[in-house]
Amino acid sequence: MTSPSIDLSPRAALPAARSLGRALVARHAGLLVIVALFGVLGLIYSVTTPILEASDEAFHFALVEHLGRGGALPVQSPDNVGPWRQEGSQPPLYYALSGLLTRWVDTSDWAEVHRLNPHADLGVVNPDRNLNIVVHTPRERFPWRGTVLAVHLVRGLSVLMGMVTVVAGYALARAALPGDGAVALGAAALTAFNAQYLFISGSVNNDALVIMLCALALWLMVRAVSRPPTAAGWALLGVVLGLAALTKASAMGMFALAALLGAYHARRARSWRLLVEAGLLIGLPALAVSGWWFLRNWRLYGDPLGLNAFVAVAGRRHPVPTLGQLFAEWPGFVQSYWGLFGALNVPSPTWVYVLLSAVGLLGLLGAPLYVWRLHRSRRLDTAQGMRLLLVAAWPAVVFASLVRWSMMTMGSQGRLMFSALTALSLLMAMGLSALLPRRHAVLPALAGATMLVIAAVLPFRVIR
């Protein structure tokens, strides 16, 4: 009896690849639409916002331009802050990538483009509406050249990073809640159509990269709950965590979640050797990627993270605020989560904050109800509980770190929670879906559609 022959030629493989591609598109068509809409909106925010008018964008781009010209990493000092100011203390990965992207562009006109407006109301909303950080000239009109072109190229790179984040958020939801595609689409929409996130993604800001890397790392950890990763899987997680640490210090809390995942598998296997192996397989690649940065900071500033140098330039908060004082800053915190543009001086209409805050609060409050329903349906086993614990723990870690940071310097901004944006969006989508006993996709879809409309209008009615 002869076995059937298998045709492995490219001609035979092509129809199979096309069929697979059509199947993937059909299965994830909703995600593709959301990602495409995010890309279009991100470019709209990028083009609508005048260059250097996003929060600290001038400082971020100054470091990009410096590294792109072959400059060395700055040594921070309050007596010589440089045009990058406190951003010179940030880990360099985003700036190095952006510098490589733009090093062919002639940015010798940087000083002409970066003309500060001495009368700008920065960080506050005043009746005189003197909003612009810099003085704008016809030099910024299309076709772009010089520094203006370089800024828009880096903004485009940030938009691409945002698109990856939206996909990672969807993948996180599918891994955390297998079989609940409706919540996954809702989570992707709540991430993609957050106007503040679109604004950040359309600017020069290292947040774009750290948000993406944290989203990828969280997805890798959640999908690794079902069975222990291979050595290559642990090492991949270590590389992603190392890249995140080399982008922004706010990613360091991710290592605590990785330790929690390792402890979970060690306990299930009743082998603490597995925990040690996981720690080495994660830690060594992470150190190989980012260890040099921490060593440099320790030698220069006596602080591996370099935060003391950052605070010395940005300005230490004095006196140290109480928790009551920080709570009084909550309205601004909420505004900068949903849509506070410019240098935190271009607000959205009040009704936008009220509506979106209600959506977010209902979602977060409803998330425990979703978990309770999983328990009632006997789908909340140990693995499922661990997945949800990782999802919920990451925003809690970021928030605790942000409270500590806000007591050191002025940092009460909701956008600084975006390292955990995909996890927060997933929790909100879970809660919204649980508020109705049936047709649970209705509220997440309605919330996403509402945010889409608001996000599409704000560039023209507010920013422009």
C-alpha positions in Angstrom: 0.0 0.0 0.0 1.5 3.3 -1.1 1.2 6.4 1.0 -0.2 9.5 -0.6 2.4 12.0 -1.8 2.4 15.5 -0.3 3.1 18.4 -2.6 5.4 20.9 -0.8 6.1 23.1 -3.8 5.6 26.9 -3.5 2.7 26.6 -6.0 0.8 24.3 -3.7 1.7 26.3 -0.6 0.4 29.5 -1.9 -3.3 28.6 -1.9 -2.9 27.2 1.6 -1.3 30.5 2.8 -4.1 32.5 1.2 -6.7 30.3 2.9 -5.0 30.7 6.2 -4.8 34.5 5.7 -8.5 34.7 4.9 -9.4 32.6 8.0 -7.3 34.9 10.2 -8.9 38.0 8.7 -12.4 36.6 9.1 -11.7 35.5 12.7 -10.1 38.9 13.7 -11.9 41.3 11.4 -13.2 43.4 14.3 -9.6 43.8 15.6 -8.3 44.8 12.2 -11.0 47.5 11.9 -10.1 48.8 15.4 -6.4 48.9 14.6 -7.0 50.6 11.3 -9.2 53.3 12.9 -6.5 53.8 15.6 -3.9 54.3 12.9 -6.0 56.9 11.1 -6.9 58.7 14.3 -3.3 58.6 15.5 -2.1 60.3 12.4 -4.9 62.9 12.7 -3.8 63.7 16.2 -0.2 63.8 15.0 -0.8 66.2 12.2 -3.4 68.3 14.1 -1.2 69.0 17.1 1.4 71.7 16.2 4.9 70.4 16.6 6.5 70.6 20.1 3.0 71.3 21.6 2.5 67.9 23.3 3.5 67.7 26.9 7.3 67.8 27.2 7.6 67.0 23.5 10.3 69.7 23.0 12.4 68.0 25.7 11.9 64.5 24.3 12.8 65.6 20.8 15.8 67.6 21.9 17.3 64.3 23.2 16.3 62.5 20.0 18.0 65.2 17.9 21.1 65.1 20.1 21.5 61.3 19.8 20.6 61.3 16.1 23.6 63.6 15.5 25.8 61.2 17.3 25.8 62.9 20.7 26.7 61.0 23.8 24.2 60.3 26.6 23.8 63.4 28.8 25.2 63.5 32.2 22.5 65.3 34.3 23.2 68.2 36.5 20.8 70.9 37.8 23.5 73.5 36.9 23.5 72.4 33.2 20.1 70.9 32.3 20.5 71.1 28.5 17.6 71.5 26.1 16.3 68.0 27.1 16.0 69.0 30.7 14.9 66.1 32.9 14.3 63.8 30.0 18.1 63.4 29.7 17.7 61.1 32.8 15.3 58.8 31.0 16.5 55.4 29.8 17.6 55.8 26.1 15.9 53.1 24.0 13.1 55.2 22.6 15.4 58.2 21.9 18.0 56.0 20.3 15.5 54.3 18.0 14.0 57.7 17.0 17.5 59.1 16.5 18.3 56.3 14.1 15.1 56.9 12.2 15.8 60.6 11.8 19.6 60.8 11.6 19.5 61.4 7.8 17.3 64.5 8.3 19.1 67.9 8.5 17.9 69.3 11.9 20.3 72.3 11.9 17.2 74.5 12.0 16.2 73.2 15.5 17.0 76.5 17.2 14.8 78.4 14.7 11.9 75.9 15.2 12.2 75.7 19.0 11.4 79.4 19.8 9.7 79.5 23.2 6.6 81.6 23.9 7.6 83.4 27.1 3.9 84.2 27.9 2.5 80.6 27.7 0.2 79.3 30.4 1.8 75.9 31.0 0.1 73.3 33.1 -2.9 75.5 33.9 -6.1 76.5 32.1 -6.4 80.3 32.2 -9.0 82.6 30.6 -6.4 84.4 28.4 -5.9 81.1 26.4 -2.2 81.8 25.8 -1.6 78.1 25.1 1.3 77.6 22.7 4.6 76.5 24.1 6.5 77.7 21.1 6.1 80.4 18.4 4.9 78.8 15.2 5.9 79.9 11.7 5.0 78.9 8.1 8.1 76.7 8.2 5.8 74.0 9.7 3.6 73.8 6.6 3.6 70.8 4.3 5.8 69.6 2.6 7.8 69.2 5.8 11.5 69.8 6.0 14.3 69.8 8.5 13.3 69.6 12.2 9.6 69.6 11.3 10.0 66.5 9.2 12.0 64.8 11.9 9.3 65.5 14.5 6.6 64.1 12.2 8.7 61.0 11.5 9.1 60.2 15.1 5.4 60.9 15.7 4.6 58.3 13.0 6.9 55.8 14.8 4.9 56.4 18.0 1.6 55.7 16.2 3.0 52.4 14.9 3.9 51.5 18.5 0.4 52.4 19.5 -1.0 50.0 16.9 1.1 47.2 18.3 -0.2 48.1 21.8 -3.8 47.7 20.6 -3.1 44.3 19.2 -1.3 43.3 22.4 -4.3 44.4 24.4 -6.6 42.2 22.3 -4.2 39.3 22.6 -4.1 39.9 26.4 -7.8 39.7 26.7 -8.0 36.5 24.6 -5.4 34.9 26.8 -7.0 36.1 30.0 -10.5 35.1 29.0 -10.3 32.3 26.5 -13.5 32.1 24.5 -14.8 35.6 25.3 -14.1 37.4 22.0 -16.6 40.1 22.7 -14.8 41.3 25.8 -11.5 41.2 23.9 -12.9 43.5 21.2 -14.3 45.8 23.8 -11.0 46.0 25.5 -9.2 46.7 22.3 -11.7 49.5 21.5 -11.4 51.1 25.0 -7.6 51.2 24.5 -7.6 52.4 20.9 -10.2 55.1 21.3 -8.9 56.7 24.4 -8.3 60.3 23.2 -5.4 60.9 25.6 -3.7 57.8 24.5 -4.2 58.8 20.8 -2.7 62.2 21.7 0.4 60.5 23.3 0.7 58.1 20.4 0.7 61.0 18.0 3.6 62.8 19.8 7.3 62.4 20.5 7.2 60.7 23.9 8.9 57.6 25.3 5.6 56.6 26.8 4.6 55.2 23.4 7.3 52.5 23.6 7.1 51.6 27.3 3.3 51.2 27.0 3.8 48.8 24.1 6.5 46.8 25.8 4.5 46.5 29.0 1.5 45.4 27.1 3.5 42.7 25.3 5.1 41.6 28.6 1.8 41.3 30.4 0.4 39.3 27.5 3.4 36.9 27.6 2.9 36.4 31.3 -0.8 35.8 31.2 -0.6 33.3 28.3 2.2 31.5 30.2 -0.1 30.6 33.1 -1.6 27.5 31.6 1.8 25.7 31.5 5.4 26.6 32.5 7.2 28.4 29.6 10.2 26.7 28.0 13.6 28.1 28.7 13.2 30.1 25.5 9.8 31.4 26.7 11.3 32.6 30.0 14.2 34.2 28.1 11.9 36.0 25.7 10.0 37.5 28.6 13.3 38.6 30.1 14.3 40.3 26.9 11.0 42.2 26.7 11.3 43.2 30.3 14.9 44.4 29.7 13.8 46.5 26.8 11.0 48.0 28.8 13.4 48.8 31.7 15.6 50.4 29.1 12.7 52.6 28.0 11.3 54.0 31.3 11.7 53.3 35.0 7.9 52.8 35.4 8.3 49.4 33.8 10.4 48.1 36.7 7.3 46.9 38.5 6.8 44.3 35.8 9.6 42.2 37.4 7.4 41.7 40.5 4.7 40.2 38.3 7.3 37.9 36.6 8.4 36.7 40.1 4.7 36.1 40.9 4.3 34.0 37.8 7.5 32.0 38.6 6.3 31.4 42.2 2.9 30.2 40.9 4.5 27.6 38.6 7.0 26.5 41.3 4.2 26.0 43.8 2.1 23.9 41.3 5.2 21.8 40.4 6.2 21.6 44.1 9.7 22.5 42.9 11.4 25.7 44.1 14.2 24.9 41.8 11.8 25.9 39.0 11.5 29.4 40.6 15.3 29.7 40.7 15.6 28.6 37.0 12.8 31.0 36.0 14.5 33.9 37.8 17.8 33.2 36.1 16.3 32.7 32.7 14.4 36.0 33.0 17.0 38.0 34.9 20.1 37.2 32.8 18.6 38.3 29.5 17.1 41.4 31.1 20.5 42.3 32.6 22.2 41.7 29.3 19.8 44.2 27.6 19.6 46.9 30.3 22.2 46.2 33.0 24.7 48.6 31.5 22.2 51.5 32.0 21.7 50.8 35.7 25.5 50.4 36.2 26.0 53.8 34.5 23.5 55.5 36.7 24.9 53.9 39.8 28.4 55.1 38.9 27.3 58.6 38.0 24.5 59.3 40.5 24.7 56.6 43.1 21.2 55.5 42.1 20.7 52.6 39.6 17.4 54.1 38.3 18.8 57.7 38.0 15.6 59.0 39.6 17.5 61.4 41.9 19.1 63.0 38.8 15.7 63.3 37.2 14.1 64.9 40.3 17.1 67.3 40.8 16.5 68.7 37.3 12.6 68.6 37.3 12.4 69.9 40.8 11.6 68.1 44.0 8.2 68.7 45.5 8.3 70.6 48.7 6.8 70.2 51.1 6.0 66.5 50.6 2.2 66.4 50.0 -0.1 64.4 52.2 -2.4 61.8 50.8 -5.2 64.4 51.3 -3.4 66.9 49.1 -2.8 64.2 46.4 -6.5 63.4 46.5 -7.3 67.0 45.9 -5.5 66.6 42.6 -7.8 63.8 41.5 -9.8 65.9 39.0 -6.7 66.8 37.0 -5.6 63.1 37.2 -8.9 62.0 35.7 -8.8 64.7 33.0 -5.3 63.7 31.9 -6.4 60.1 31.6 -9.2 60.8 29.2 -8.1 63.9 27.3 -6.1 66.9 28.5 -3.9 68.1 25.6 -1.1 70.5 25.0 1.0 71.2 28.1 -1.9 70.1 30.3 -3.6 73.4 29.4 -6.0 72.4 26.6 -9.0 70.7 28.2 -11.8 68.8 26.6 -15.4 69.9 27.4 -16.5 69.0 30.9 -19.2 66.6 29.7 -16.5 64.4 28.1 -14.8 63.9 31.4 -18.1 63.2 33.1 -19.3 60.7 30.5 -16.0 58.8 30.1 -15.4 58.8 33.9 -18.8 57.2 34.4 -18.0 54.6 31.7 -14.7 53.8 33.3 -16.0 53.7 36.9 -18.9 51.4 35.9 -16.5 49.1 34.2 -14.1 48.9 37.1 -16.9 48.4 39.6 -18.5 45.8 37.5 -15.3 43.7 37.0 -15.8 41.7 40.3 -19.3 40.8 39.1 -17.8 39.3 35.9 -15.4 37.3 38.1 -18.3 36.2 40.3 -20.2 34.9 37.3 -17.1 33.0 36.2 -17.1 31.4 39.6 -20.8 30.5 39.4 -20.3 28.9 36.0 -17.4 26.9 37.4 -15.0 28.4 35.0 -12.9 30.1 37.7 -10.2 27.5 38.2 -6.8 28.1 39.7 -5.3 29.0 36.3 -8.1 31.4 35.5 -7.7 33.1 38.8 -4.0 33.6 38.3 -4.6 35.1 34.9 -7.0 37.6 36.3 -4.7 38.3 39.3 -1.9 39.3 36.9 -4.3 41.6 35.0 -5.5 43.3 38.1 -2.2 43.4 39.9 -0.4 45.4 37.2 -2.6 48.6 37.4 -2.4 48.4 41.2 1.5 48.3 41.0 1.6 51.2 38.6 -0.8 53.3 40.7 1.1 52.7 43.9 4.3 53.6 42.1 2.7 56.8 40.8 1.5 57.8 44.2 5.1 57.5 45.5 6.4 59.4 42.5 3.8 62.2 42.9 5.1 62.7 46.5 8.6 63.3 45.1 7.7 65.6 42.2 4.7 66.9 40.3 3.4 63.7 38.7 -0.4 63.5 39.4 -1.3 62.7 35.8 -3.6 60.0 34.7 -1.7 59.4 31.5 1.1 58.0 33.6 -1.2 55.0 34.3 -0.9 54.1 30.6 1.8 51.5 31.3 -1.2 49.5 32.5 -3.7 50.8 29.9 -4.4 47.4 28.3 -5.1 45.9 31.7 -7.3 48.7 32.7 -9.2 48.6 29.4 -9.7 44.8 29.9 -11.1 45.3 33.4 -13.4 48.0 32.2 -14.7 45.8 29.3 -15.2 42.9 31.7 -17.2 45.1 34.1 -19.4 46.7 31.4 -20.2 43.3 29.9 -21.3 42.0 33.3 -23.8 44.8 33.9 -26.3 43.3 31.6 -27.5 39.7 32.2 -27.6 38.9 28.5 -26.1 40.2 25.3 -23.1 41.2 27.3 -21.3 42.6 24.3 -23.7 45.6 24.1 -22.2 47.9 26.7 -18.5 47.4 25.7 -19.4 48.0 22.1 -21.5 51.1 22.9 -18.7 52.4 25.1 -16.1 51.8 22.4 -18.3 53.5 19.8 -18.9 56.5 22.0 -15.2 56.9 22.7 -14.5 56.6 18.9 -16.8 59.5 18.1 -15.4 61.7 20.9 -11.8 60.8 19.9 -12.6 61.7 16.2 -14.1 65.1 17.1 -11.6 66.4 19.7 -8.7 67.1 17.3 -10.8 69.5 15.4 -13.0 71.0 18.1 -10.4 71.2 20.8 -6.8 70.8 19.8 -6.9 72.6 16.4 
